[in-house]
């Protein structure tokens, strides 16, 4: 059995954990909205048609912020179509996913759903087929108290108080050739700057996210960020990161090490942003909005141009395994570990579409395997991420080269007096691990659980998923200066310790 050591001290802090990293994403795609969060007539639907079983699971998941309405959908969306009386709203063809969109759910409706679930809305504006004027109009509709045509329209539509939406995305994946209104970095940067300035003239207090690359593998990655930030550096707080991972060709080792690529992606975008800051002699630090991340078996998706025109189609409804859940746990651990620069993150998506929650029209709602690590970390990863040092064996992978066999984040919640370790064993053997908690006293074990990958494949029923749920991690011993544990092969674990500092 190999051995590893993690050293953490309360004086060495990476950064405060922004609660917005436990976000999610609801796009008008497939069944995410219709028969996902909204299904009038369902036995669990409330008077407005919201599925209360899904709302309850959203709260259990610990979701803090939800990005809406897209995604690719937003790049040909007219926000005006989704407000006002439902019977007056037009039915359109959504060009992104070739779906018939009834516009039964729109901006005001979504904000009410956020209130129901206790989540913060994160709104995206259309910079594919529209521009600065329409983006500023939407901010005026949402955030101006009254006295203007658009704010009074909102009030007439039933929202007397402003929605006060803080977070706004300046378009979506504008580097992608699949995107309606795809642009070069230079063209997008100019438009995003114009939109940002117009939106801020309406509400100077909003926070803005510029589109980064749609993936680290994009041919324009790096140069896209540089050019865009040269235009929008003074206009935005965040630049987006989108990342999806899947097991390919049976390469399980590379899949389990996806977090290493995820973290390298962060560091490369941060380096580019800081280089732009240095050239401008600026102390401003652009942070990351990782507003799309997940395991997605994209190779199984036929592609947007091959879709038959339909309403509420079953699109991208991946069914997850215990292995997928371990990788999701590791990806979220990576987000927590980089708390100094990752300020927002959205698991894409929330319901039915590559989601931790699944539903059946007229039927039940249930958790997928990936639900468990997200819910546990959202509940317990509060406070600050410590700058913990890891000494672990190394693995060689076909896709990512040499990586650490372990991936860990150590969180200190001083208010609760709780030290939390989130840790993944990427290797195929058990690893004897010591957490040296230097500077902490009165250390006691509260809880230790583990989620272990297996060869069962996708878990298709609620009962199968429950069989893969985290189980107690046996043999954890909390000592005065160090806590010892043995990590099962290919596992994600959470250890909670009571402590003083």
C-alpha positions as CSV (number, residue, x, y, z in Angstrom):
1,X,0.0,0.0,0.0
2,X,1.4,3.4,-0.9
3,X,1.4,6.4,1.5
4,X,0.6,10.1,1.3
5,X,0.7,13.1,3.6
6,X,-1.3,16.3,3.7
7,X,-0.2,19.2,5.8
8,X,-2.6,22.0,6.8
9,X,-2.3,25.0,9.1
10,X,-5.0,27.6,10.0
11,X,-2.5,30.4,9.3
12,X,-2.0,29.4,5.6
13,X,-5.2,30.3,3.7
14,X,-5.8,30.1,0.0
15,X,-9.0,32.1,0.1
16,X,-12.5,32.4,1.4
17,X,-14.9,30.0,-0.3
18,X,-17.6,31.9,-2.2
19,X,-20.9,30.1,-1.7
20,X,-21.7,30.8,-5.4
21,X,-19.3,28.0,-6.4
22,X,-22.2,25.6,-5.5
23,X,-24.3,26.9,-8.4
24,X,-26.1,25.1,-11.2
25,X,-27.7,25.8,-14.6
26,X,-31.2,25.7,-16.1
27,X,-31.3,26.1,-19.8
28,X,-34.2,25.9,-22.2
29,X,-32.8,22.6,-23.5
30,X,-34.5,19.3,-23.6
31,X,-36.5,18.7,-20.5
32,X,-34.6,20.9,-18.1
33,X,-37.5,23.4,-17.9
34,X,-40.6,21.7,-19.2
35,X,-41.2,18.5,-17.2
36,X,-38.0,19.3,-15.3
37,X,-38.6,22.3,-12.9
38,X,-42.0,23.1,-14.4
39,X,-44.9,20.7,-15.0
40,X,-48.4,21.9,-14.5
41,X,-50.8,19.1,-13.6
42,X,-48.1,17.0,-12.0
43,X,-49.1,15.5,-8.6
44,X,-46.3,17.4,-7.0
45,X,-46.8,20.7,-8.8
46,X,-47.8,23.8,-6.9
47,X,-50.3,26.4,-8.0
48,X,-47.8,27.9,-10.4
49,X,-46.9,24.6,-12.0
50,X,-43.4,24.2,-10.3
51,X,-42.5,20.7,-9.4
52,X,-42.1,20.8,-5.6
53,X,-40.3,17.5,-5.6
54,X,-37.6,19.0,-7.8
55,X,-37.5,22.2,-5.7
56,X,-37.0,20.1,-2.6
57,X,-34.1,18.2,-4.2
58,X,-32.6,21.5,-5.4
59,X,-32.5,22.7,-1.8
60,X,-31.1,19.4,-0.7
61,X,-28.4,19.7,-3.3
62,X,-27.3,23.0,-1.8
63,X,-27.7,25.0,-5.0
64,X,-26.8,28.6,-4.4
65,X,-27.0,30.3,-7.8
66,X,-28.6,29.2,-11.0
67,X,-27.6,30.4,-14.5
68,X,-30.4,31.1,-17.0
69,X,-31.7,30.9,-19.8
70,X,-28.6,29.5,-21.5
71,X,-26.3,28.3,-22.8
72,X,-26.6,28.1,-26.5
73,X,-30.3,28.8,-26.2
74,X,-29.7,32.4,-25.2
75,X,-27.9,33.4,-28.4
76,X,-31.1,33.6,-30.4
77,X,-33.5,34.3,-27.5
78,X,-35.8,37.3,-27.3
79,X,-36.4,37.9,-23.6
80,X,-39.6,39.9,-24.4
81,X,-41.2,36.6,-25.6
82,X,-41.1,35.2,-22.1
83,X,-42.9,38.0,-20.1
84,X,-46.5,39.0,-19.8
85,X,-49.6,36.8,-19.9
86,X,-48.8,33.2,-20.9
87,X,-51.6,33.1,-23.4
88,X,-50.1,36.1,-25.3
89,X,-46.6,34.7,-25.5
90,X,-45.4,33.6,-28.9
91,X,-44.2,30.1,-29.8
92,X,-40.8,30.1,-31.5
93,X,-38.3,27.7,-33.0
94,X,-35.2,27.7,-30.8
95,X,-32.3,27.6,-33.3
96,X,-29.7,26.3,-30.8
97,X,-31.4,22.9,-30.1
98,X,-34.1,22.9,-32.9
99,X,-36.8,22.8,-30.3
100,X,-40.3,24.3,-30.3
101,X,-40.2,26.9,-27.5
102,X,-43.6,27.8,-26.0
103,X,-42.2,30.6,-23.8
104,X,-44.4,29.4,-20.9
105,X,-41.4,30.1,-18.7
106,X,-39.5,33.4,-18.9
107,X,-37.6,35.9,-16.8
108,X,-40.3,36.8,-14.2
109,X,-41.3,33.1,-13.8
110,X,-37.7,32.0,-13.3
111,X,-37.1,34.7,-10.7
112,X,-40.1,33.4,-8.8
113,X,-38.7,29.8,-9.0
114,X,-35.4,31.1,-7.6
115,X,-37.3,32.5,-4.6
116,X,-39.1,29.2,-4.2
117,X,-35.8,27.3,-4.1
118,X,-33.7,29.9,-2.2
119,X,-31.3,30.4,-5.1
120,X,-29.8,33.5,-6.7
121,X,-30.5,34.1,-10.4
122,X,-27.6,34.5,-12.8
123,X,-28.9,36.0,-16.0
124,X,-27.3,35.7,-19.5
125,X,-28.0,38.2,-22.3
126,X,-28.1,37.5,-26.0
127,X,-25.0,38.7,-27.8
128,X,-25.5,36.3,-30.7
129,X,-28.4,37.8,-32.6
130,X,-28.8,40.9,-30.4
131,X,-26.6,43.6,-28.9
132,X,-26.0,46.3,-26.3
133,X,-29.4,47.9,-26.5
134,X,-31.4,44.8,-25.9
135,X,-29.1,43.8,-23.0
136,X,-29.5,47.1,-21.3
137,X,-33.3,46.8,-21.8
138,X,-33.3,43.6,-19.9
139,X,-31.4,45.1,-17.0
140,X,-33.8,48.0,-17.0
141,X,-36.8,45.6,-17.0
142,X,-35.3,43.5,-14.1
143,X,-33.5,46.0,-11.9
144,X,-35.1,49.5,-12.2
145,X,-37.6,50.1,-9.4
146,X,-40.1,51.9,-11.6
147,X,-40.8,55.1,-13.5
148,X,-39.7,53.8,-16.9
149,X,-41.6,52.0,-19.6
150,X,-39.8,48.7,-19.1
151,X,-39.8,48.8,-15.3
152,X,-43.5,49.6,-15.3
153,X,-44.0,46.7,-17.7
154,X,-42.4,44.4,-15.1
155,X,-44.7,45.8,-12.4
156,X,-47.7,45.3,-14.7
157,X,-46.6,41.7,-15.2
158,X,-46.8,41.1,-11.4
159,X,-43.3,41.9,-10.1
160,X,-43.8,45.2,-8.2
161,X,-40.3,45.1,-6.6
162,X,-37.2,44.9,-8.9
163,X,-35.7,41.5,-9.4
164,X,-32.3,43.0,-8.4
165,X,-30.3,40.5,-10.4
166,X,-26.6,40.9,-9.6
167,X,-24.8,38.4,-11.8
168,X,-24.9,38.8,-15.6
169,X,-23.2,36.8,-18.4
170,X,-22.3,38.7,-21.5
171,X,-23.4,36.1,-24.0
172,X,-22.5,32.4,-24.1
173,X,-19.6,30.5,-25.8
174,X,-19.1,33.1,-28.5
175,X,-15.9,31.4,-29.5
176,X,-17.8,28.2,-30.6
177,X,-18.6,27.8,-34.3
178,X,-21.8,26.0,-33.2
179,X,-23.0,29.2,-31.5
180,X,-25.7,31.3,-33.3
181,X,-23.9,34.6,-33.9
182,X,-20.4,33.1,-33.4
183,X,-17.8,35.9,-33.5
184,X,-14.0,36.4,-33.5
185,X,-12.4,37.3,-30.2
186,X,-11.9,40.9,-31.5
187,X,-15.5,41.3,-32.6
188,X,-16.9,39.7,-29.4
189,X,-14.6,41.8,-27.2
190,X,-15.9,45.0,-28.7
191,X,-19.5,44.0,-28.5
192,X,-19.1,42.7,-24.9
193,X,-17.5,46.0,-23.8
194,X,-20.3,48.0,-25.4
195,X,-23.0,45.8,-23.8
196,X,-21.3,46.0,-20.4
197,X,-21.0,49.7,-20.5
198,X,-24.7,50.1,-21.5
199,X,-25.9,47.7,-18.9
200,X,-23.9,49.5,-16.2
201,X,-25.4,52.8,-17.2
202,X,-28.7,51.3,-16.2
203,X,-27.4,49.6,-13.0
204,X,-23.8,50.4,-11.9
205,X,-23.9,47.7,-9.2
206,X,-24.2,44.6,-11.4
207,X,-21.4,42.1,-11.8
208,X,-20.4,40.9,-15.3
209,X,-19.0,37.8,-16.8
210,X,-17.2,37.8,-20.1
211,X,-17.1,34.7,-22.3
212,X,-13.9,32.8,-22.0
213,X,-13.1,29.7,-24.1
214,X,-15.7,26.9,-24.5
215,X,-13.0,24.4,-23.6
216,X,-9.3,24.1,-23.1
217,X,-9.0,22.1,-26.3
218,X,-10.4,25.0,-28.5
219,X,-7.9,26.0,-31.2
220,X,-8.3,29.7,-30.1
221,X,-7.8,29.0,-26.3
222,X,-5.5,31.4,-24.6
223,X,-5.5,33.9,-27.5
224,X,-9.2,34.2,-27.1
225,X,-8.9,35.2,-23.5
226,X,-6.1,37.6,-24.2
227,X,-7.9,39.5,-26.9
228,X,-11.3,39.6,-25.2
229,X,-9.8,40.8,-21.9
230,X,-7.9,43.6,-23.8
231,X,-11.4,44.9,-24.6
232,X,-13.3,44.2,-21.5
233,X,-10.8,44.2,-18.7
234,X,-12.2,47.4,-17.1
235,X,-15.8,46.3,-17.7
236,X,-16.0,42.9,-16.0
237,X,-15.3,41.1,-12.8
238,X,-15.1,37.6,-14.2
239,X,-14.2,35.5,-17.2
240,X,-16.0,32.2,-17.9
241,X,-14.5,28.7,-18.0
242,X,-16.5,25.8,-19.5
243,X,-15.2,22.3,-19.1
244,X,-16.7,18.8,-19.6
245,X,-15.1,15.4,-19.1
246,X,-15.9,11.9,-20.1
247,X,-14.3,8.4,-20.2
248,X,-13.1,7.7,-23.7
249,X,-11.9,4.3,-25.1
250,X,-11.9,2.7,-21.7
251,X,-9.2,5.1,-20.5
252,X,-10.3,5.0,-16.9
253,X,-7.1,6.4,-15.5
254,X,-7.2,9.6,-17.6
255,X,-10.9,10.1,-16.7
256,X,-10.2,9.8,-13.0
257,X,-7.5,12.4,-13.4
258,X,-9.8,14.9,-15.2
259,X,-9.4,17.3,-12.2
260,X,-5.7,17.8,-13.1
261,X,-6.7,19.1,-16.5
262,X,-9.5,21.2,-14.9
263,X,-7.0,22.9,-12.6
264,X,-4.5,23.5,-15.4
265,X,-7.3,25.2,-17.3
266,X,-7.9,27.5,-14.3
267,X,-4.2,28.4,-14.0
268,X,-3.7,29.1,-17.7
269,X,-6.7,31.4,-17.8
270,X,-5.6,33.2,-14.6
271,X,-2.1,33.6,-16.1
272,X,-3.5,35.2,-19.2
273,X,-5.8,37.5,-17.2
274,X,-2.9,38.6,-15.0
275,X,-0.6,39.2,-18.0
276,X,-3.3,41.6,-19.4
277,X,-3.4,43.2,-15.9
278,X,0.4,43.6,-15.9
279,X,0.5,45.1,-19.3
280,X,-2.1,47.7,-18.1
281,X,-0.2,48.3,-14.8
282,X,-3.4,47.3,-13.0
283,X,-3.8,45.7,-9.6
284,X,-7.2,44.4,-10.6
285,X,-7.6,40.6,-10.6
286,X,-10.1,39.0,-12.8
287,X,-11.8,36.0,-11.2
288,X,-13.2,32.9,-12.8
289,X,-16.8,32.0,-13.3
290,X,-16.8,28.3,-14.1
291,X,-20.4,28.5,-15.2
292,X,-20.5,25.2,-17.0
293,X,-18.7,22.1,-15.7
294,X,-19.6,18.4,-15.4
295,X,-19.1,14.9,-16.7
296,X,-20.8,14.8,-20.1
297,X,-20.6,11.9,-22.6
298,X,-20.7,14.4,-25.5
299,X,-19.5,11.7,-28.0
300,X,-23.0,10.1,-27.6
301,X,-24.7,13.3,-28.6
302,X,-25.7,13.5,-32.3
303,X,-25.0,17.3,-32.5
304,X,-27.2,20.3,-32.8
305,X,-27.5,20.2,-36.6
306,X,-28.8,16.6,-36.6
307,X,-31.8,17.1,-34.3
308,X,-35.4,16.7,-35.4
309,X,-37.7,19.6,-34.6
310,X,-39.6,18.7,-31.4
311,X,-41.1,20.1,-28.2
312,X,-39.6,19.0,-24.9
313,X,-37.3,16.4,-26.5
314,X,-35.3,14.0,-24.4
315,X,-31.8,15.5,-25.1
316,X,-28.5,14.8,-23.4
317,X,-30.1,12.8,-20.6
318,X,-26.9,11.1,-19.5
319,X,-27.2,8.4,-16.8
320,X,-24.3,8.4,-14.4
321,X,-22.2,5.7,-12.7
322,X,-20.4,5.6,-9.4
323,X,-17.2,6.3,-11.4
324,X,-18.8,9.5,-12.8
325,X,-19.7,10.5,-9.2
326,X,-16.1,10.1,-8.1
327,X,-14.9,12.3,-10.9
328,X,-17.6,14.9,-10.1
329,X,-16.4,14.9,-6.5
330,X,-12.8,15.5,-7.6
331,X,-13.8,18.3,-10.0
332,X,-15.7,20.1,-7.2
333,X,-12.8,19.5,-4.8
334,X,-10.7,21.3,-7.4
335,X,-13.1,24.3,-7.4
336,X,-12.9,24.5,-3.6
337,X,-9.1,24.3,-3.6
338,X,-8.8,27.3,-5.9
339,X,-11.1,29.5,-3.8
340,X,-8.8,32.5,-4.3
341,X,-9.7,32.9,-7.9
342,X,-12.8,30.8,-8.5
343,X,-15.8,32.9,-7.4
344,X,-18.7,31.3,-9.3
345,X,-19.3,27.8,-10.6
346,X,-22.4,26.2,-12.1
347,X,-22.8,22.5,-12.4
348,X,-24.4,22.0,-15.9
349,X,-27.2,21.3,-15.6
350,X,-29.7,20.9,-12.7
351,X,-32.5,18.6,-14.0
352,X,-32.6,15.9,-16.7
353,X,-29.9,17.4,-19.0
354,X,-26.5,15.9,-17.8
355,X,-28.0,16.5,-14.3
356,X,-27.8,15.3,-10.7
357,X,-31.6,15.3,-10.6
358,X,-33.8,13.3,-13.0
359,X,-37.6,13.3,-13.5
360,X,-40.3,11.4,-15.3
361,X,-43.2,13.4,-16.8
362,X,-46.1,12.7,-14.4
363,X,-43.8,10.5,-12.3
364,X,-41.1,10.6,-9.8
365,X,-38.0,12.7,-9.3
366,X,-34.8,11.1,-8.1
367,X,-31.1,11.7,-7.5
368,X,-28.3,10.6,-9.7
369,X,-25.0,9.3,-8.3
370,X,-23.4,12.7,-9.0
371,X,-25.9,14.3,-6.6
372,X,-24.1,13.0,-3.5
373,X,-20.7,14.6,-3.6
374,X,-22.2,18.0,-4.7
375,X,-24.7,17.9,-1.8
376,X,-22.1,16.9,0.8
377,X,-19.6,19.6,-0.3
378,X,-22.2,22.3,-0.6
379,X,-23.3,21.5,3.0
380,X,-19.9,21.2,4.6
381,X,-17.3,23.2,2.6
382,X,-17.9,26.5,4.3
383,X,-15.3,29.0,5.5
384,X,-11.8,29.2,3.9
385,X,-9.8,26.8,1.8
386,X,-6.4,26.2,3.4
387,X,-3.2,26.2,1.5
388,X,-2.6,22.6,2.3
389,X,0.5,20.8,1.0
390,X,0.2,17.3,-0.5
391,X,3.0,14.7,-0.7
392,X,1.5,11.8,-2.7
393,X,2.5,9.1,-5.2
394,X,2.3,10.0,-8.9
395,X,0.4,8.3,-11.7
396,X,1.1,8.3,-15.4
397,X,-2.0,8.8,-17.6
398,X,-2.3,8.6,-21.4
399,X,-4.2,12.0,-21.7
400,X,-2.8,14.1,-18.8
401,X,0.7,12.8,-18.4
402,X,1.9,12.5,-14.8
403,X,-0.5,13.5,-12.1
404,X,-0.9,13.2,-8.3
405,X,-2.6,10.0,-7.3
406,X,-4.5,12.0,-4.7
407,X,-6.4,15.3,-5.1
408,X,-7.5,17.1,-1.9
409,X,-9.0,20.3,-0.5
410,X,-8.9,21.2,3.2
411,X,-11.5,23.6,4.5
412,X,-11.5,25.4,7.8
413,X,-14.9,26.6,9.1
414,X,-13.9,28.7,12.2
415,X,-17.5,29.5,13.1
416,X,-18.5,25.9,13.4
417,X,-15.1,24.8,14.6
418,X,-14.9,22.2,11.8
419,X,-12.0,21.0,9.6
420,X,-13.2,19.3,6.4
421,X,-11.1,17.2,4.1
422,X,-12.4,16.5,0.5
423,X,-10.1,13.9,-1.1
424,X,-10.0,11.7,-4.2
425,X,-7.9,8.6,-4.7
426,X,-7.4,8.4,-8.4
427,X,-5.3,5.2,-8.2
428,X,-6.2,1.6,-8.4
429,X,-4.8,0.8,-5.0
430,X,-5.6,1.9,-1.5
431,X,-3.5,4.8,-0.1
432,X,-2.6,5.2,3.5
433,X,-3.0,8.9,4.2
434,X,-2.1,11.2,7.0
435,X,-3.7,14.6,7.5
436,X,-1.3,16.6,9.6
437,X,-3.4,19.4,11.1
438,X,-0.6,21.6,12.5
439,X,-1.9,24.5,14.6
440,X,-5.2,22.8,15.4
441,X,-6.1,21.4,18.8
442,X,-8.9,19.3,20.4
443,X,-9.3,17.4,17.1
444,X,-12.2,14.8,17.1
445,X,-13.8,12.8,14.3
446,X,-17.3,13.9,13.4
447,X,-18.0,11.9,10.2
448,X,-16.1,10.2,7.4
449,X,-17.8,8.9,4.3
450,X,-16.6,7.5,1.0
451,X,-18.0,7.0,-2.5
452,X,-16.2,4.2,-4.4
453,X,-16.2,3.7,-8.2
454,X,-17.2,0.2,-9.4
455,X,-17.8,-1.5,-12.7
456,X,-21.5,-1.5,-12.5
457,X,-21.9,1.2,-15.1
458,X,-24.8,3.7,-15.3
459,X,-27.3,3.5,-12.4
460,X,-30.7,3.7,-14.1
461,X,-33.1,3.5,-11.2
462,X,-33.5,5.3,-7.8
463,X,-32.7,2.0,-6.1
464,X,-29.6,1.4,-8.1
465,X,-28.4,4.9,-7.4
466,X,-29.0,4.5,-3.6
467,X,-26.9,1.3,-3.7
468,X,-23.9,3.5,-4.8
469,X,-24.5,6.2,-2.2
470,X,-21.6,7.2,0.1
471,X,-20.9,4.8,2.9
472,X,-19.0,5.2,6.2
473,X,-15.2,5.3,5.7
474,X,-13.9,2.9,8.3
475,X,-10.7,3.1,10.2
476,X,-10.3,6.9,10.4
477,X,-8.3,7.8,13.6
478,X,-8.1,11.4,14.7
479,X,-5.0,12.1,16.8
480,X,-3.6,15.2,18.5
481,X,-1.4,16.3,15.6
482,X,-2.5,14.0,12.7
483,X,-5.5,12.1,11.5
484,X,-4.9,8.8,9.7
485,X,-7.1,7.2,7.1
486,X,-7.0,4.6,4.3
487,X,-8.5,5.7,1.0
488,X,-10.1,2.9,-1.1
489,X,-9.0,2.7,-4.7
490,X,-10.8,5.0,-7.1
491,X,-12.8,6.8,-4.5
492,X,-13.9,10.2,-3.3
493,X,-14.1,10.8,0.4
494,X,-15.2,13.5,2.9
495,X,-13.8,13.7,6.4
496,X,-15.2,16.1,9.0
497,X,-13.2,16.9,12.2
498,X,-14.2,19.0,15.1
499,X,-11.2,21.3,16.0
500,X,-10.0,24.5,17.6
501,X,-7.4,26.9,16.2
